[in-house]
Amino acid sequence: MQNSFLTKFLMISDMRTVLFLAVFIVSLCFIGYLQKKKVSFTKRTLIAAVVAVILGVLIQVVAGMPEKPSEVQWINEVAKWYSLVGNGFISILKMIVIPMIMTSMIRVIVNLGSGENFKEISLKSVGVIVSTTAIAGVIGIIVAQVVGLGKGAQAVEDTSTAIAEIQPIVDTMLNLLPKNPFEAMVNMNVVGIIIFVTFIGLAIRRQQKKYAKVVQPFVDFIEAFYKIIISIAMTVIKFMPYAIVAMLSSSVATMGVATLSSVVKFLIALYIGLIILFAVQMIILSLIGLNPILYIKKCADPLIMAFSSDSSLATLPVTVKTLTNKYGLEENLGSFVASLTANIGLAACTGVFPALLVILVVNMLNIHVGLTFYVMLAIVISISSFGIAGIPGTSIVVASVVLSGVGLGEYFPLIVPILAIGPLMNLARTVMNVNTAMFNSLVVAKLTGKIDLEVYNKSTAGMEIEKDVVLNH
């Protein structure tokens, strides 16, 4: 009875469990001390990752570097206790996903503006942004499979199961429609939820024309609720370094040091995917009649700003100025499309990145997937970032949304080692996000005829203004 109490209830059957629980608590206190000393979130995340790896390797060494660490009882006990912090973080993160998607999507639709000309620009902008994100997702899927992300680092034994059978495209599309919005929320049916709230957003826009005063309180409520959800998201994400210590150390302890090699492989795959995405965007520019060489010559300012600031939103003023002065776009159009991209379509964070993550998880679980799954993944990636692309911790939230959208939400802990190296990926992702904002703006401008081709084709366009500013200062 006493043995069952220790092993099954308290999950403590060995003094080494107690030892590493104590070390874990000290590690969390250290992260808390760094936060109190106002160490930046990025540095705390990196330090947490280093601490987690050291802790995980230390557990492995004390256990004698077992071939199958997951079969060592005291290691499982340590991992179970660590999951209190790690899985607790995941649960709280999932708690805000559905409210965030709903309020964000409604807010985006309501704020699109009105007017016949603006309606055309809005529809084309959304179409271009969604298409760009879909292309980024497809690139991520292909790169992940070619590189073999997750293969050789299975989280479970080969069960030879299929996550989805090949079925007619009509059935796939019908399954996306929500029969019951509340059921869609409970089951984390992201696509169904987005379809439902799209109808709400469109209904609000129609009713604003006739019953503006009646509808306005609801619009104000959505705006207020959005601010509250963003505040909650920022609060939750502040705890990420603590969760990284818990989940990454647990992953290294139970899955072995091989976990680290998969992280490096993922980082390489991400950079390959981003380079390919950039090349594809340049090809598309040439196909619509814009010289990609001229684009590359004049895009340095916003990309350098993105690299140094690590923020797409902070780079927005420079992005708009470049689009206007160097590429010949109307200022309103450039500002609108670039801002919209920052809110619903950061191709690196919401396209390539989640696609790589999903394929990584699928391969780690050794699940055989068919064409239907890839179609579903592309659809989920295309629309899952609506309204949440510009929030803090975008990649974490989008990862949770996309995994849930394809039925893999319960395996979120498997991607924690990847999230731990977020700061190493952020610079490249931010540069690509800003580049995508400019790309989308140029494509929309060309489609709507709101670009001065004489300015675009002039290699020194915008340079004269910069020289005047320098001379005046």
N, C-alpha and C positions, 0 to 999 in steps of 0.2 A: 504493500500500500504506500509506504514511504517512498519506495523507488519510483512508483508511478507518479506520485506527487511531484517528485523532482524532475523526472524525465519528460512527462507528458503535460503537466500543468505549468510548472515553473520553467521548463525547458533548460534546466541546469543540472547536468549529470557529471560535470568535470570541472576542476578548478581552472582549467584553461579558458572555459567559457566565462567565468567570473573575471579572470585576468583581462580578457579582450573586451569585455563590457566596460571595465574600468578605463582601459586605454581609449575606447570609443568615446566615453563621456569626457575625458580630458581633451580629446580631439575637437569635440563640439564646443567645449569651453574656449579652446584656442581660437576657433573660427568666430565665436561670439566676441572675444577680446579684440580681434581684428576689426570687426564691425563697429565696436565701441570707439576704436581709434580712428574711425572714418577712413579705413582703407577702402579703395574703390571696389565696386561689385566685381568688375572684371578680374582684378588681382585676387580678390577673395575666392572667386570661382577657380582660378588656376591653382592657388595654394591648396584649396580643398581637394582638387584632383590629385595633386602631388601627395598630400597627406593620406588620401584614400588608397592610392597605389602602394605606398609604403606600408600601410596597415594591412592591406590584402596580401602583399608578399610576405610580410612578417607572420601572418597566420599560416600561410603555406609552409614557411620554413619551420615554424614550431611543430607543424603537423608532419614534418618529414617529407615535404614535396610529394604527396600521394598522387598516383596516376589518376584516380577518380576521387577528387576531394569532396564531391557531393555525397559520397557514401560514408564519409567520416562523421560520426554522430555529433561530436562537439562543434565541428565547423558548421553543421546545419543548425545547431542551437544558436551559435553566434549570429548566423545569417538571419535567423528568425527574429532575434531581438533587434538587430539592425533594421529589419523591415518595418519596425514600429515607426521609425523616423522616415525611412525611404518611401514605403507604401502609403504612409500617412500623407506625405507631401503629394503623391500622385492622386490620392483620393480627393484632397482639397482642390487640386488643379482641375480634376474632372468636374468638380462641383460647379465651377464657374464657366465651363465650356459652352453649355447649352444657352444659358442667359446671355453670354457674350455674343454668340452667333446670332441669336434672335434680335437683340437690340442693335447690334452693329449693322445687320443686313437691312432692317427697317430704316435705320438712320441714313444709310447710304442712298437708298431709293428715294426717300423723302427729300433729301438735300440735293438731288441731281439738278434741280431747277426746272424751269418751264420755258415755253416759247417754241415755235416750230423749228427754228434754226438750231436752238439749243438742244431740242429733243433729238435732232439728227446727229449732232456732235456727241451727245451723251451716249446714244445707242452705238455709234461707231466706236467711241472710246472704250466702252465696256466690252464690245465685241473683240476689239484688237487686244485689250488687256487680258481677257479670258483666253484668247487664242495663244498669246505669247506664253502665258502660264502653262497652258496645255502642252505646248511645244517643249517648254523647259521640263515638264514632268516626264514626257516621253523620252527625252534625252537622258534624264536621270535613270529611268527604268532600263534603257538599253545599256548605259555605262555600268550600272550595278550588275547586270547579268553577264556582261562581257568580262568585267573584272572579277566576278565571282564573289561579291560581298556576302559574308556570312557562311560561305561554304567551308567546311572543315572546322567550324566552330559551333557545331550544333548544340542547341540548348537542351534538346531532348533526343531520344532515340528515334530512328527512322520508323515512322508509322505508315508511310506510304499513303497518306490521306490526301484528299484533294479539297482545297478550301471552297472551290466552286466548280461545278460541272459546266461544260460548254453547253449553252442554251441559246435559243434564237434571240437576236438583238431586240425583237419586239418585247419578249418576256423580260429581258433585262431592263428595258425602259419602263415597263409597267411596274416592275418591282421598286423603281425609284419613287413612284408616286405614293404619298402618305395616305393610307386609308384612315388612320386615326392620328392626329398630331400629337396627342399625349403619349400614345404608344411609341411614336417616333422619338419623342424626347427620352422616354424610359430606356429604349433600346439603342440610344445614341445614333439614330439614323440621320446622319448629318445632311445628306442630300434631301431627304424628306422634309426635314426641318426648314432648310433653305427655301424649298419650293413653297411651303406653307407661309413663311414670313414674307416671301415675295408677293404673294397675293395680298397680305395685310398692307404692305408698303404701297402697292399699286392702288388699293382701295382708299388709303389715306390721301394719296395724290388726287384721286378723282373727287373725293368728298371735300377736299380743301377748296375746290372751285365753287361749290354750292354752300357748304356749311363750315366756312373757315373758322368761325368763332367756336363752334361746337367741337370741331376736331382738334383745335389748337391745344387744349389741355392734355390730350393724349400724346401729341407730338412733344410737348414740353416734358411729359412724364418719361417718354422714351429717351429724350436727351439727358434728363437728370439720372435715369437709371443706368444709362451708358456710362456717365461720369462715375457713378458709384461702382459699377462692375470693373471699370478700368482701375479705380483706386484699390479694389480688392485684389485684382490681378497683380498690381505692383507690390502689394503687401505679401502675397503668396510667393511671388518670384524672389523676393528678398531672402526667403528661406532656402533657396536652391543650393547654396554652398553646403548647408548642413545635410541636405538630402543627398548631395553628391558624395560626401564622406561616407554616408550610410550605404548607398546603393552601389557605388563603384568599388568600395572595399569588399562588399559582399560578393560582387560579380567576380573580382579577382580571386577571392578566397574559395568560392565554390566552383568556378569554371577554369581556374588556372591562369598562368601568366599569358597564355595564348590570347586572352582578351585584349591585351595591349597591341598585339600584331594586327588584330581586326580593326582597331581604332586607327592605326597608321594607314591601313589599306583604305579605310573609309575616307580619310583626309585626302589621299591621293586621288581617289575616285571623284570626290567633290570638285577638286581643282580641274580635273580632266573634263568633267561635265560642264563647268563654267566656261572653260575655254571653247568647248564645242558650241555652247549656247551663243557666245559672242560671235563666233564664225558664222553661225546660222543667221543671226541678226544682220550681219554685214551682207550676206548673200541676199536676204530679203530686201534690204535697202537698194541694192543694185537692181533687183527685179522690178521695183516700183519706180526706177529712174533716178535714184539718188546715189551719187558717187560715194562709196564707202571709204575711199582713200581720203577724200576731203573731210568726211565725218571724223575719221581717226585723227587727222591733223588738228582739228579744232575742239576735241572733247577733253583735253587734258585738265582744264581748270576744275570742273565738277568732280572728275574722277580722283584727282589728287586731294580735293577737299573731302571726298567720301572716305578715302584711305586714311587721312589724318584724323577725321572727326569720328569715324565709325558710326555715322548716323545718316540715314537717307533723308530724314526730315530736316536735319540741321543743314544739309547740303542743298535743300530745295531752292533758296534764293539764288544761289550760284547757278543751279541747273536752269532755272527760268531765264536768268540773264543770258546764259550761253545760248539757249534755244532762240531767244529773241534777237540778240545782237550778232551771233555768228552763223546761225542757221536760217534766219529770216522768218521765223514763226510769229504770228500775232501773239502779243504778250498774254492776253486772256486765255487763248487756246493752250499755249505752253504751260501756263500756270495750272489750268484746269486738269489737263491730262496727266501732268507730272504729279500733281497732288492726288488725283484719283488712283494713279499707279501705286503711290505710297500707302494707300488705304486698302486697295483690293487686289494688288498684283505684283508683289515683289518677287520676281521670277526665281531668284536664287534661294531665298528663304522659304517661299511657298510653292516652288515648282521642283527644282532639281533636288533640294535637300530632303523634303519629305518622301520623294520617290525613291531615293537611295535608302532611306530608313526603312520603308516598307519592304523593299526587296531584301534588305539585310535581315529583317525579322523572319520573312518567309523562308529564306535559305537556312537560317539558324534553326528554325523549327522543322526543316526538311519537308515542307509542304509542297506538293505538286499543284501548280496553278495553271489554269487555261486562259484562253483568249478573253473569256468573259470577265475574269478577274482583272486583267490589264485594262480593259475598257472601263470597268468600274473605277479602278484606281485613277485613270486619267480624268474621269468626270469629277471624282471627289477632289482631286488636286486642283482642278480648274476653278471650282467654285467655293472651296472650303476657306479660302483666305479673305472672302468678302468682309470688309469692315474690321478685320483683326490684323491686317498686315502691318499697320503703323503703330501698334501698341508695344509697350516694353515686353521683352521676352517673346517676340513673335515666333521664333523657331520652336520654342517649347510648346506653346499653345497650338500652333499649326501641326506639330508632330502628334500631339494628343488627338486633335480633331481628325486628321487623316487616318491614323491607325484605327480610331473608333469607327470612322466612316467605312472602312473595308473589313470590319469585324475582328480587328486584332488589338483592340484597346487594352485587353487584359495583359498583353505582353509588353506594355510600355517599359517595365523595368529593364528589358533587354537592351534598350537604346541609351540607357543612362551613361555608359562609358563614352558614347558619342557626344551626348549633351555636355559632358564634363570638359570637352576640349572646344566648347563653343567659342571662347575668345580667339583661338587659333584659326577659326573659320570665319569669324565675323568680318575681318577686313576685306577678304576676297568677296564675301557675299554682299557686303555693302557697296563695293565698287560695281559689282554686276547689277545690283538693284538700281543704282543711280543710272547706269548705262541703259538699263531696260526702260526707265522712265523717259529718257531722251529718245530712245528708239520708238517707243509707243507714241510719243508726241509727234515725231516726224512722220510716222505712218498715218496717223489720224489727220495731220495737216495736209499730207499729200492726197489723201482720199477726199478731203473736204475742200481742197484748193486754197487753203489758208496758209500758204508758204510762199515766200518771195524767193524763187529759184535763182534770181540774180545774186542775192545775198548768199544763198547756200553755196553756189558755185564759185564764189569769190574766196580764194584761199586766205586773203587777209581781212575778211569781214570780221568786224568786232575788235580787231587789233588796234585800229585807229583810236577807238574810244578808250581802250586801256592805256594807250600812250598818253592821251590827253589827261587822264586821271593821274598818271604818274607825274607828268610835268606840272600839273596844278598843285600837287602835294609837295 
